[in-house]
Amino acid sequence: EKGTKERYAKTYKGQPLKKPRYLGAIKPAWFFRSANQTIEPQLERIYIEEIDKTIQKINNNKQ
């Protein structure tokens, strides 16, 4: 409870800090595993490649 309230209390110039949108869009591999789904290695590899591409795009946009 206490930690959560402290986290939400952190603001920047009076505005609550917003999580970058892309973080919500990317579901990590463990998310699917925890849902009791088995991922074929090939699909998992493609999935990881897609995440890498997305991260590269994000980093390029920052520059």
C-alpha positions in Angstrom: 0.0 0.0 0.0 2.6 2.5 1.1 4.9 1.9 -1.8 2.1 2.2 -4.3 0.9 5.5 -3.0 4.5 6.9 -3.1 4.9 5.7 -6.7 1.8 7.4 -7.8 2.7 10.5 -5.9 5.8 11.1 -8.0 5.0 13.8 -10.5 6.8 16.0 -13.0 5.9 19.7 -12.8 2.6 18.8 -11.3 1.8 16.2 -14.0 1.7 12.5 -13.1 4.5 10.6 -14.8 3.1 8.6 -17.7 4.4 5.3 -18.8 5.6 5.3 -22.4 2.9 3.8 -24.5 5.1 1.2 -26.2 5.8 -0.5 -22.9 2.2 -1.5 -22.6 2.1 -2.9 -26.1 5.0 -5.3 -25.7 4.2 -8.4 -23.8 7.3 -10.2 -22.7 7.8 -13.9 -23.4 7.3 -14.9 -19.7 3.8 -13.3 -19.9 2.7 -16.0 -22.4 4.4 -18.7 -20.5 2.7 -17.7 -17.3 -0.6 -18.1 -19.1 0.1 -21.8 -19.4 0.7 -21.5 -23.1 3.6 -23.3 -24.7 5.4 -21.3 -27.4 7.1 -23.2 -30.2 10.8 -22.2 -30.3 10.4 -20.8 -33.8 7.6 -18.6 -32.9 9.4 -17.5 -29.8 12.5 -16.6 -31.8 10.4 -14.5 -34.3 8.7 -12.9 -31.3 12.0 -11.9 -29.7 13.2 -10.5 -33.1 10.1 -8.3 -33.3 10.8 -7.0 -29.8 14.4 -6.2 -30.8 13.2 -4.4 -33.9 10.8 -2.4 -31.8 13.4 -1.4 -29.3 15.8 -0.4 -32.1 13.1 1.8 -33.6 12.5 3.4 -30.2 16.2 4.1 -29.7 16.5 5.5 -33.2 13.6 7.9 -32.5 15.3 9.1 -29.3 18.4 10.1 -31.2 
